[in-house]
Amino acid sequence: MKLNKVLFGLIMAASANSALAQQPAPVLDVSGNAVGGVAEQLANLERKLDARNRAQVNIQRQLDELQTEVNELRGVTELHSHQLTQVLERQRELYQEIERRVSDALKAPAQVPAALAKLQTGNGNAVYSNNLTENEAYDRAVNLVLKDKQYDKAIPAFQAFNRDFPNSSYAPNAHYWLGQLLFNKGQMAEAEKEFSIVVNKYTTSNKRADAMLKLGMVAQKQNNPENAKRLYQQLIEAYPTATAAQLAQARLQNL
């Protein structure tokens, strides 16, 4: 009887284990949470990653916009610096011309009107033109620039002077002034021709260093930096103490 009870108990236990084995066990993650909880955590993580990615995209776009603004400001600054250099150079040339004319007026001989006297450039000796027509033609062209500010009319005036008085002591200055006027109008090939005449033909002229500087600037305008470097270096070697050489050095460093 006792044995039957034991056998009956074993049979019941085996049946219970079999029933439990047939029921699906719940799927748990490593921390004991149900799969539903893991999916929710993954969804939250994906939302956070997506939000962070959007934030990074926004930051990158803002950085690109700031970089664009910086580049634009740098361009504006460079343009203003270039324009300021041109203004200072123009003022320097005007002051030199005024100083030359005042000096000529003080040193001119009695037989030539003081306002029309002209020192020959380069050798330091006073050589004056006695041809009043020549003097008047040169003064008229210069006054169109300095006094009347009629730059377009000054161009043909200097062209006519260079044609009519090719051997004038004013010639280096006349060619230089014509080159400057053409440069300001953007006529680079014509300006280069006039500056080259000063450099190659009037080697003792005090305008030669300035003309060499302008040839370098013309080369820059023509997108020829190698030629510009060569011209600036030649200017610095030939006239190391000249103001034009200092301007050339500054431009050379920016090439």
C-alpha positions as CSV (number, residue, x, y, z in Angstrom):
1,M,0.0,0.0,0.0
2,K,2.8,2.3,0.9
3,L,4.6,1.4,-2.3
4,N,1.5,2.2,-4.3
5,K,1.4,5.6,-2.8
6,V,5.0,6.2,-3.7
7,L,4.5,5.1,-7.3
8,F,1.4,7.3,-7.5
9,G,3.3,10.3,-6.3
10,L,6.1,9.7,-8.8
11,I,3.6,9.4,-11.6
12,M,2.0,12.6,-10.6
13,A,5.3,14.5,-10.4
14,A,6.3,13.2,-13.9
15,S,3.0,14.4,-15.3
16,A,3.5,17.8,-13.8
17,N,7.0,18.1,-15.2
18,S,5.7,17.1,-18.6
19,A,3.0,19.7,-18.5
20,L,5.5,22.4,-17.5
21,A,7.9,21.4,-20.2
22,Q,5.1,21.8,-22.8
23,Q,4.5,25.5,-21.8
24,P,6.7,28.1,-23.7
25,A,9.2,29.7,-21.5
26,P,9.2,33.6,-21.4
27,V,12.0,35.2,-23.5
28,L,14.1,37.4,-21.2
29,D,17.1,39.7,-21.9
30,V,20.3,39.6,-19.8
31,S,18.9,41.9,-17.2
32,G,15.6,39.9,-16.8
33,N,13.4,42.3,-18.7
34,A,10.9,41.1,-21.3
35,V,11.7,41.6,-25.1
36,G,9.1,44.4,-25.2
37,G,11.1,46.5,-22.8
38,V,14.3,46.0,-25.0
39,A,12.5,47.1,-28.1
40,E,11.3,50.2,-26.4
41,Q,14.8,51.0,-25.2
42,L,16.2,50.4,-28.8
43,A,13.5,52.8,-30.1
44,N,14.4,55.4,-27.6
45,L,18.1,55.0,-28.5
46,E,17.3,55.4,-32.2
47,R,15.4,58.5,-31.5
48,K,18.3,60.0,-29.5
49,L,20.7,59.1,-32.2
50,D,18.5,60.6,-34.9
51,A,18.2,63.8,-32.8
52,R,21.9,64.0,-32.4
53,N,22.5,63.5,-36.1
54,R,20.1,66.3,-36.9
55,A,21.9,68.5,-34.4
56,Q,25.2,67.7,-36.0
57,V,23.9,68.4,-39.4
58,N,22.6,71.8,-38.2
59,I,25.9,72.6,-36.6
60,Q,27.8,71.7,-39.7
61,R,25.5,73.9,-41.8
62,Q,26.0,76.8,-39.5
63,L,29.8,76.3,-39.6
64,D,29.6,76.3,-43.5
65,E,27.6,79.5,-43.4
66,L,30.1,81.1,-41.0
67,Q,33.0,80.0,-43.2
68,T,31.3,81.5,-46.2
69,E,30.8,84.8,-44.4
70,V,34.4,84.7,-43.3
71,N,35.6,84.2,-46.9
72,E,33.4,87.0,-48.1
73,L,34.7,89.3,-45.4
74,R,38.3,88.4,-46.2
75,G,37.6,89.2,-49.9
76,V,36.1,92.5,-49.0
77,T,39.1,93.3,-46.7
78,E,41.6,92.4,-49.5
79,L,39.6,94.5,-51.9
80,H,39.6,97.5,-49.6
81,S,43.3,97.0,-48.9
82,H,44.1,97.0,-52.6
83,Q,42.0,100.1,-53.2
84,L,43.7,101.9,-50.3
85,T,47.1,101.0,-51.7
86,Q,46.0,102.4,-55.1
87,V,44.8,105.6,-53.4
88,L,48.0,106.0,-51.4
89,E,50.0,105.4,-54.6
90,R,48.0,107.9,-56.5
91,Q,48.5,110.5,-53.7
92,R,52.2,109.8,-53.6
93,E,52.4,110.4,-57.4
94,L,50.5,113.6,-57.2
95,Y,52.7,114.9,-54.4
96,Q,55.8,114.1,-56.3
97,E,54.5,115.9,-59.4
98,I,53.5,118.9,-57.4
99,E,56.9,118.9,-55.6
100,R,58.6,118.6,-59.0
101,R,56.7,121.5,-60.4
102,V,57.4,123.7,-57.4
103,S,61.1,122.9,-57.5
104,D,61.2,123.6,-61.2
105,A,59.5,126.9,-60.7
106,L,62.1,127.9,-58.1
107,K,65.1,126.8,-60.2
108,A,63.9,127.9,-63.7
109,P,66.1,130.5,-65.5
110,A,64.8,133.9,-66.2
111,Q,64.3,133.5,-69.9
112,V,61.8,130.7,-69.4
113,P,58.6,131.3,-67.5
114,A,58.8,129.7,-64.0
115,A,55.6,127.8,-64.3
116,L,56.8,126.1,-67.5
117,A,60.3,125.1,-66.5
118,K,61.2,121.5,-66.3
119,L,64.1,119.7,-64.8
120,Q,65.4,116.9,-66.9
121,T,65.0,113.7,-64.9
122,G,67.8,111.4,-63.9
123,N,71.1,113.2,-63.9
124,G,70.5,115.9,-61.4
125,N,71.4,118.7,-63.9
126,A,68.8,121.4,-64.7
127,V,68.0,121.2,-68.4
128,Y,65.0,123.3,-69.5
129,S,62.9,123.3,-72.7
130,N,62.9,126.7,-74.4
131,N,60.1,125.7,-76.7
132,L,57.1,127.3,-75.2
133,T,54.7,125.3,-77.4
134,E,56.3,122.1,-76.0
135,N,56.0,123.5,-72.4
136,E,52.4,124.6,-73.0
137,A,51.5,121.2,-74.4
138,Y,52.9,119.4,-71.5
139,D,51.4,121.7,-68.9
140,R,48.0,121.4,-70.6
141,A,48.1,117.7,-70.4
142,V,49.3,117.6,-66.8
143,N,46.6,120.2,-65.7
144,L,43.9,118.0,-67.2
145,V,44.9,115.5,-64.6
146,L,45.9,117.5,-61.6
147,K,43.7,120.6,-61.9
148,D,40.7,119.7,-64.1
149,K,40.4,116.0,-63.2
150,Q,39.4,115.3,-66.9
151,Y,41.3,112.0,-67.2
152,D,39.7,110.9,-70.4
153,K,40.8,114.2,-72.1
154,A,44.2,113.9,-70.6
155,I,44.9,110.6,-72.5
156,P,44.8,112.0,-76.0
157,A,46.6,115.1,-74.7
158,F,49.6,113.0,-73.6
159,Q,49.4,110.9,-76.7
160,A,49.6,114.0,-78.8
161,F,52.5,115.4,-76.8
162,N,54.5,112.1,-77.1
163,R,53.9,112.1,-80.8
164,D,54.8,115.8,-81.4
165,F,57.7,116.0,-79.0
166,P,59.4,112.5,-78.9
167,N,62.7,113.9,-77.8
168,S,61.3,116.2,-75.1
169,S,62.9,116.2,-71.6
170,Y,59.3,115.8,-70.4
171,A,59.0,112.5,-72.3
172,P,59.6,110.1,-69.4
173,N,57.0,111.7,-67.3
174,A,54.6,112.1,-70.2
175,H,54.8,108.3,-71.0
176,Y,54.4,107.5,-67.3
177,W,51.4,109.7,-66.9
178,L,49.8,108.2,-70.0
179,G,50.5,104.7,-68.7
180,Q,48.9,105.5,-65.4
181,L,45.8,106.9,-67.0
182,L,45.4,103.9,-69.2
183,F,46.0,101.6,-66.2
184,N,43.2,103.3,-64.3
185,K,40.9,102.7,-67.3
186,G,41.8,99.0,-67.3
187,Q,43.6,99.2,-70.7
188,M,46.4,97.0,-69.5
189,A,48.1,96.3,-72.8
190,E,48.4,100.0,-73.7
191,A,49.5,100.8,-70.1
192,E,52.2,98.1,-70.3
193,K,53.5,99.7,-73.5
194,E,53.9,103.1,-72.0
195,F,55.5,101.9,-68.8
196,S,57.9,99.7,-70.8
197,I,59.0,102.8,-72.8
198,V,60.0,104.5,-69.5
199,V,61.8,101.4,-68.2
200,N,63.7,100.5,-71.4
201,K,64.3,103.9,-73.0
202,Y,64.8,106.3,-70.1
203,T,67.1,104.3,-67.8
204,T,68.2,107.4,-65.9
205,S,64.7,108.7,-65.3
206,N,63.5,109.1,-61.7
207,K,60.2,107.6,-63.0
208,R,61.8,104.3,-64.0
209,A,61.4,102.7,-60.6
210,D,57.7,103.7,-60.5
211,A,57.3,102.4,-64.0
212,M,58.8,99.0,-63.0
213,L,56.3,98.8,-60.1
214,K,53.4,99.5,-62.5
215,L,54.6,96.8,-64.9
216,G,54.4,94.3,-62.0
217,M,50.9,95.5,-61.2
218,V,49.9,95.2,-64.8
219,A,51.2,91.6,-64.8
220,Q,49.1,90.9,-61.7
221,K,46.0,92.3,-63.5
222,Q,46.8,90.1,-66.4
223,N,46.9,87.0,-64.1
224,N,50.6,86.5,-64.7
225,P,52.0,86.2,-61.1
226,E,55.3,84.7,-62.3
227,N,56.0,87.7,-64.5
228,A,54.9,90.0,-61.6
229,K,57.3,88.4,-59.2
230,R,60.2,88.8,-61.7
231,L,59.4,92.5,-62.2
232,Y,59.1,93.2,-58.5
233,Q,62.4,91.4,-57.8
234,Q,64.1,93.3,-60.5
235,L,62.8,96.6,-59.0
236,I,64.0,95.7,-55.5
237,E,67.4,94.8,-56.8
238,A,67.8,97.9,-58.9
239,Y,66.3,100.4,-56.5
240,P,66.4,98.9,-53.0
241,T,65.8,102.2,-51.1
242,A,63.1,103.5,-53.4
243,T,59.5,103.8,-52.2
244,A,58.5,101.8,-55.2
245,A,60.7,99.0,-54.0
246,Q,59.0,98.9,-50.6
247,L,55.6,98.7,-52.3
248,A,56.9,95.9,-54.6
249,Q,58.2,94.0,-51.5
250,A,54.7,94.2,-49.9
251,R,53.1,92.9,-53.1
252,L,55.7,90.2,-53.6
253,Q,54.9,88.8,-50.2
254,N,51.2,88.5,-51.1
255,L,51.9,86.6,-54.3
